[in-house]
Amino acid sequence: MKLCVVVLGAGFGGLELSSILSETIGDRLDLTLIDRNESFYFGFSKLDVMFGRAAPDSVKIAYRNIVKPGVQFRREMVIAIDPIAKRVTTATRTYEADVLVIALGADYDVDATPGLAEGGNEFYSFHGAERLREVIPAFTKGHAIVGVTSAPFKCPPAPSEAALLLHDYLVERGVRSACEISIVMPFGLPIPPSPDTSRALLEAFAERNINFIPKRLVRAIDPSRHVAILDDETEMPFDLFLGIPKHRVPDVVLASGMTENGWIPVNRANLETRFPQVYAIGDVTSVGTPKAGVFAEGAAKIAAASIIARLDGDEGSAPYSGAGSCYVEFGQHLVGRVDVDFFSGPKPTGSFTEPSEEIVRDKRYFGSSRKARWFGI
Ligand SMILES: Cc1cc2nc3c(=O)[nH]c(=O)nc-3n(C[C@H](O)[C@H](O)[C@H](O)COP(=O)(O)OP(=O)(O)OC[C@H]3O[C@@H](n4cnc5c(N)ncnc54)[C@H](O)[C@@H]3O)c2cc1C
C-alpha cells in the first residue's frame, strides 16, 4: 500500500515538500499536488514585473513540467477541507488522504482598507504588479507612497525594496527630482530582527531622500482627495500609492475551522496541526516566522521529515529552527542578504551581508536551483 498524501497549494512550501517526498519515498508514494493556477512564480518576480524589468509571462513556470516519481499535479480549485476525515473537495472531485498538507499561502483582502481598490494600487498580487506596468510610467511628478496597511505581511523587506527600485526607475527617467518617495511601515525599523540590515536600509533611504515613516499603518485611502489616512489619523497626499494589502488565509481554510486568530496554529516541532496527520506549512500558519518563501521551504523540510519518519516507524526529526536567508534589492542593480534565525535562541537574531554583485548572482542561483529542483528545467 502506498502512502496517500494530498498537498494543497503548489507554492514554495507545497513544491518543496512534494519534491522531498518524491526523492525519498517516491516508490511508496501516491501524492496529489493541487493548485488553482497553471503556473508558479517567485514572489520577488512581482517587483521585476511591476517595474518593467521582466515580462509577466517570462517569470511564470508551468506546473505541467512537474514529472516526479509518486507525484501527480492537478489544477483544481479547493473548495472544502475536512481535517478530521482528511478529505478535500475540489470543484471537480473529492480526495481522501492518509496525510494532508495545507500549503495554501496567504490571500489578500484589498477591501479591508477603505478606498484602496478605488484610489490606490497594490503590488502583492501578480495581477496588481502587472497592472502597475501601465500606472508607474505615468508617474512623473508628485508624491509616491509605499504603504503597508496591515501586519503580518509577506516578505518584510519587499516594501523597502519597492521604494528603492522606484527611486532607480525615476532616476533613469530623469524625473526623480520632481518626485517625493515615502514608505509607511508598522515596525520601528525596516527589518526588526536585523539591526544591521535595518541600518543599511535606513542609510540607503537617507542617501536617496526616501522618507521612512515607522510604526504606522495606512488605515484608509480617500480616492477623491488622493490622500492616505494613517492609523494616527495623519493625512498624506499622494499621486501614486503602492500598497501592501491586508493578508488573510484563503476562504476555504477559514471555513475548514482550522484557524485560530486568523491563521493555522501548528506544532513547531513538526508542523502538524491539532488534527492528527494534517500538516500546515508556510504563510497559512502562525508558526512565528515571517511570511516568506524561504521559511515556507524550511517548514516543508521539517514536515516532510516527520511524514517519512512516521512511515518508517522512526523517531521524529530535528525541530524547526525558523532560520532562513532573504535577498534584499538595494537598487543600483545590487542585492544584499539578511540571514535570520527565529527559534534557535531566546530571541530572533539576524545578520547582514552588504549588497554586492556576488549576491546578485546568489539570488539568481536561488531562483534557478529551485526551478531545476521543483520543475526539472
Ligand atoms: C512582492 C513580493 C516579494 C517577495 N519576495 C520574496 C523573497 O525575496 N524571498 C522570499 O523568500 N519570499 C518572498 N516573498 C514571499 C513569498 O512569495 C511567499 O511568502 C511564499 O510564496 C509563501 O509560500 P507558501 O508555500 O506558503 O504559499 P504560496 O507560495 O503563496 O502558495 C500557495 C498556493 O496555494 C494556491 N491556492 C490558494 N488557494 C487555493 C485554492 N482554494 N485552491 C487551489 N489552490 C489554491 C495558490 O495558487 C498558490 O500557488 C515575496 C512576496 C511578495 C508579494
The ligand as an SDF file (V2000), in Angstrom:
LIG
                    3D

 53 58  0  0  0  0  0  0  0  0999 V2000
    6.4860   41.4520   -3.7210 C   0  0  0  0  0  0  0  0  0  0  0  0
    6.8930   40.1940   -3.0140 C   0  0  0  0  0  0  0  0  0  0  0  0
    8.2470   39.8570   -2.9190 C   0  0  0  0  0  0  0  0  0  0  0  0
    8.6450   38.6870   -2.2580 C   0  0  0  0  0  0  0  0  0  0  0  0
    9.9830   38.3770   -2.1870 N   0  0  0  0  0  0  0  0  0  0  0  0
   10.3720   37.2760   -1.5230 C   0  0  0  0  0  0  0  0  0  0  0  0
   11.7490   36.9330   -1.4290 C   0  0  0  0  0  0  0  0  0  0  0  0
   12.6180   37.6290   -1.9750 O   0  0  0  0  0  0  0  0  0  0  0  0
   12.0910   35.8220   -0.7250 N   0  0  0  0  0  0  0  0  0  0  0  0
   11.1540   35.0290   -0.1230 C   0  0  0  0  0  0  0  0  0  0  0  0
   11.5230   34.0290    0.5000 O   0  0  0  0  0  0  0  0  0  0  0  0
    9.8390   35.3350   -0.1790 N   0  0  0  0  0  0  0  0  0  0  0  0
    9.4260   36.4210   -0.8690 C   0  0  0  0  0  0  0  0  0  0  0  0
    8.0790   36.7230   -0.9520 N   0  0  0  0  0  0  0  0  0  0  0  0
    7.0990   35.9290   -0.1850 C   0  0  0  0  0  0  0  0  0  0  0  0
    6.7830   34.5960   -0.8300 C   0  0  0  0  0  0  0  0  0  0  0  0
    6.3170   34.7620   -2.1510 O   0  0  0  0  0  0  0  0  0  0  0  0
    5.7120   33.8690   -0.0200 C   0  0  0  0  0  0  0  0  0  0  0  0
    5.9340   34.0430    1.3390 O   0  0  0  0  0  0  0  0  0  0  0  0
    5.7440   32.3750   -0.3530 C   0  0  0  0  0  0  0  0  0  0  0  0
    5.3340   32.2010   -1.6800 O   0  0  0  0  0  0  0  0  0  0  0  0
    4.8760   31.5720    0.6030 C   0  0  0  0  0  0  0  0  0  0  0  0
    4.9170   30.2230    0.2550 O   0  0  0  0  0  0  0  0  0  0  0  0
    3.6430   29.2900    0.5730 P   0  0  0  0  0  0  0  0  0  0  0  0
    4.0040   27.9610    0.0380 O   0  0  0  0  0  0  0  0  0  0  0  0
    3.2460   29.4160    1.9810 O   0  0  0  0  0  0  0  0  0  0  0  0
    2.4450   29.9410   -0.2670 O   0  0  0  0  0  0  0  0  0  0  0  0
    2.3680   30.3420   -1.7910 P   0  0  0  0  0  0  0  0  0  0  0  0
    3.6940   30.2890   -2.4440 O   0  0  0  0  0  0  0  0  0  0  0  0
    1.6010   31.6210   -1.8390 O   0  0  0  0  0  0  0  0  0  0  0  0
    1.4980   29.1660   -2.4400 O   0  0  0  0  0  0  0  0  0  0  0  0
    0.1470   28.9710   -2.1180 C   0  0  0  0  0  0  0  0  0  0  0  0
   -0.5130   28.3190   -3.3190 C   0  0  0  0  0  0  0  0  0  0  0  0
   -1.8400   27.9370   -2.9680 O   0  0  0  0  0  0  0  0  0  0  0  0
   -2.6790   28.1350   -4.0750 C   0  0  0  0  0  0  0  0  0  0  0  0
   -4.0670   28.2660   -3.6210 N   0  0  0  0  0  0  0  0  0  0  0  0
   -4.5740   29.1580   -2.7130 C   0  0  0  0  0  0  0  0  0  0  0  0
   -5.8800   28.9350   -2.5260 N   0  0  0  0  0  0  0  0  0  0  0  0
   -6.2210   27.8750   -3.3160 C   0  0  0  0  0  0  0  0  0  0  0  0
   -7.4250   27.1400   -3.5220 C   0  0  0  0  0  0  0  0  0  0  0  0
   -8.5580   27.4510   -2.8850 N   0  0  0  0  0  0  0  0  0  0  0  0
   -7.4030   26.0960   -4.3880 N   0  0  0  0  0  0  0  0  0  0  0  0
   -6.2570   25.7500   -5.0310 C   0  0  0  0  0  0  0  0  0  0  0  0
   -5.0780   26.4030   -4.8620 N   0  0  0  0  0  0  0  0  0  0  0  0
   -5.0740   27.4530   -4.0230 C   0  0  0  0  0  0  0  0  0  0  0  0
   -2.1440   29.3910   -4.7340 C   0  0  0  0  0  0  0  0  0  0  0  0
   -2.4970   29.4480   -6.1010 O   0  0  0  0  0  0  0  0  0  0  0  0
   -0.6330   29.2570   -4.5160 C   0  0  0  0  0  0  0  0  0  0  0  0
    0.0370   28.7080   -5.6340 O   0  0  0  0  0  0  0  0  0  0  0  0
    7.6630   37.8670   -1.6610 C   0  0  0  0  0  0  0  0  0  0  0  0
    6.3040   38.1880   -1.7750 C   0  0  0  0  0  0  0  0  0  0  0  0
    5.9140   39.3190   -2.4530 C   0  0  0  0  0  0  0  0  0  0  0  0
    4.4530   39.6300   -2.5870 C   0  0  0  0  0  0  0  0  0  0  0  0
  1  2  1  0
  2  3  1  0
  2 52  2  0
  3  4  2  0
  4  5  1  0
  4 50  1  0
  5  6  2  0
  6  7  1  0
  6 13  1  0
  7  8  2  0
  7  9  1  0
  9 10  1  0
 10 11  2  0
 10 12  1  0
 12 13  2  0
 13 14  1  0
 14 15  1  0
 14 50  1  0
 15 16  1  0
 16 17  1  0
 16 18  1  0
 18 19  1  0
 18 20  1  0
 20 21  1  0
 20 22  1  0
 22 23  1  0
 23 24  1  0
 24 25  2  0
 24 26  1  0
 24 27  1  0
 27 28  1  0
 28 29  2  0
 28 30  1  0
 28 31  1  0
 31 32  1  0
 32 33  1  0
 33 34  1  0
 33 48  1  0
 34 35  1  0
 35 36  1  0
 35 46  1  0
 36 37  1  0
 36 45  1  0
 37 38  2  0
 38 39  1  0
 39 40  1  0
 39 45  2  0
 40 41  1  0
 40 42  2  0
 42 43  1  0
 43 44  2  0
 44 45  1  0
 46 47  1  0
 46 48  1  0
 48 49  1  0
 50 51  2  0
 51 52  1  0
 52 53  1  0
M  END
$$$$
